[in-house]
Structure formats: C-alpha cells, structure tokens
C-alpha cells in the first residue's frame, strides 16, 4: 500500500463533530498502552504521525486520520487503564458506544491486543460490543517482536480461545520495531473496504 498523504483531520467527542464527507472508515480499538499509535505509524510508515499520550488513559477523543484522501483510520479511546476513575471509564464507554452504534461509514474494526498476554476482560467486552453492533472484527496482535516466531501460534491460540473468535476471524501479528505483518494487515484492510463496496487505490 503506497501512502501518498496522511493527515489528522479532527478529534471528536460528539456525533456533530464527526467528518461528514461520507468517506469510509476503519476503526482501531484496544486497551491503553497496547500500541495503537505505534501500529498506525507503522502502517503509514510515519514515525510520529499518531502521537502517544504522555499520560495513559487520558486520550478520550475519537481521532480521525484521513489517508490518501480516500479513507479514514479512526483511533478510538484506549480502555482498561487501572488508575482512571469509574466516571471517566463510563464517559469513554458512552463515546465509543455512540460511535459504534450510529456510524454508517464504519466498515470494520481492528481490535488490538498484546500478543504476549491473554486478552483482558475489557478486551472480551470490546469484542462482544463489536459483534453486537454487527461489524467485522480483525484482531491485531501487537508487539510481535517480543516473542519468537515459533511461539506465535501458541499465543494466538490463547487469544482466539479467550475472545471466542469465530472460525473465519483472523489474528494478524505486527511488530512496529521489525515492521513485520504490515503487508498482511493492509491486504485485510483493503479487503474489508472492498466488501463494503469501496475501491481503494493500492499503488
């Protein structure tokens, strides 16, 4: 996938702040510190395009990244940070639920989990949310350089079992350090857009 241009168009909380051009979207969601910003940067081959919050759990906006003037990556607020007050968690839940429930342009969701660890109960709840709202879910296993390739299948089996993934749902490992998994994830992203009737320029 050739990235000709990428820009951060807006950070939104309310539906009225969402882009209104009708451009298709794929959202990324995961717990705080799972590596969403690093994954976006790796996929776009940009070093500091998506910035990591200095305070985990403080990013509570929906960030829209316009890619090649054709489609959006949508970065949803991270969840599961232990030091965040219950009221804040509920607020983020409302923001995400509103987006998932009402966004016609949303084609699919990439659920990011750390390949080294069993998914948390928050990850399970997020997966169930995604399925409840009727979206395709692609699981991205981040930080793949932290384990050997020989351990991939073992760890992905643990993830699949914990989330109770359907047979045809994929787990794709990625390493922001070694840049592995990028082509496979782009292939899946293009496939998801195509299945929703959008043609994305790949080169």
N, C-alpha and C positions, 0 to 999 in steps of 0.2 A: 504494500500500500504506500503510495507516494503522498506525503503530506506537503501540500503546496503552501497552505497557510492555516493558522490556528489562532483564535482569539477568544478571550474571555469576554462574553457579551454582557452578562449580568449575574448578580447574586440576588436571589428572590426568597421571600418568605410566603407571600400571599399569591393566590392564583392570578390576581390582576397584574402581577409583576412578571409573569412568565412570558417568554417570547410568543409573538402571535403570527409569525410568518408561515406556520404550517409545515415547518421543516421537521423531518423525522428525528427521533431521539432514541438513544440507548443510555440507560442509567447504570451507574456504578454505586454499589452499596456494600457496606461492611463495617465491622467494629472499628473504633478508634485505634489508630496505630497498626492497622492491618496492611497498610501500604497502598491506599487508593491513589494518593498524589503521585507516588513513585511509579505506579502502574500507568497512569495517564501519561506521565512524562516519558516513560519507556515506549509506550505505543506510538507516541507522537515524535519520538526521537528528539525531545527537547529537554534540556537539563533542569530548568527552573520554571517551566510553564505553569504547572499546578503547584502551588506552594503549600507546604505542610504547616499546619497551625503550630505555633510555639507552645501552646497550652492544649494538650489532648482533651477532647471532649468539648471544646469551645466553639467549634465550627457548627453553626446551627442554621446556615442558609443553604439553599439549593443553588449550585453554581453551574451555569450553562456555558459550555465551551463549543464554539462554532468551528467546525473542521471543514476546510476546503470549500466553504460557502455552501455545503451540501447537507450536512447533518450535524447533530449535536451529540457530544458526550455530556451527560448530566451527572454531576457529583452530588450525591445525597449526603446529609449529615451522618457522621460516624456515630455509632451507638456503643453501649456497653462499658463506658468509662466509669470506673467504680466511684470516683470522687464527685461525680455530678449529682446534684440534688434531684430528688424524685420529681419535683415540679418541672425541672428542666427536661428530664427524660420524657415526661408526658408531653411537654411542648414539642419536642422533636418528633415524637411519635405522631402527633397531630399533623405536623408539617409534612412528614413523609406519607402518611395515610391519605391526606388530601391530594397530594401529587399522584400517588398510585391509583387512586380511585377515579380521578377526574381528567387525566391527561391523555387525550386522544392520540397525540403524536408519539407516544411512547410505544416502541416496538418490542423491546426485550430488556432484560435486566441482567447485569453481570454481578453476581454475588461473590465478593472476595472473602476468602478465608485463609488463614495461615496454614501452609502445608504441614508444618511441624506438629500441630496440635489438633486434637479433636475439636470440632466446632462447638461453640458455647450454646447455652440455651437461647441466648439472644439471636445467634445465627439461625438456629432452628426456627424460632418465631419469625425471623425475617423471611426465611424460605417459605414458610407457610403463608405469610402475607402475600408474597409474590404469586404463589399458586392460587390463593383465594381470589386475587384480582385478575386472574386469567392470563398472566404473562408467561412467555418462555423464560426459563432461568438457565443461565450458563454459569457454572461455578468456576471461578478463577482461583487457583491455589498459589498464593504469593510466597515469596522468599524461598523459591525452589533451590537456590544455591546453598541453602543452609543444610541440606541433606544430600546424600549421594543419589545418583540416578537409579541405582539398584534398590533404593528404598521408596521410590515414587509410588509404585503400585500398592505397597503395604499402607502407606499413609493415605493414598487416595481411596483405598477400600474403607478405611476408618471414617473418612469424611462422607463417603457415599452412604455408609450404614447409619451414621448419626443423623444425617439430614433426611434419610429415607428417600433418596433420589429415585426418580423413575428411570427405567432401563435406558431410554434414549437420551437422557440428560447427561451432558458432558462435564468433566472436570479437566480443566486445562491449566497446567503448571506454568508459571512465569518467574523469571529471575530478572529483576531490574539491574542487578550487578553484571550478570553474564549475558543479558539480552536474549535469553532463551525463551521460546514459547511465543514470541511476538507474531510470527507469520501465522501460526495456527490460530491465535486469537483473532487476528484480522480476518482470516478466512471465515471464522464463525460470525464475526460482526457483520461482514458483507452478506453472508447467508441469511442472517436474521432480517436485515433490511430488505433483501430480495423477496423473502417470504411474505413481507408486508407490502409488496408492490412498488418498492423504491429501487431505482437503479443508481448505484454509487460508482463513480469513476475510480478505478483502482490504479491507474498509472498516468 
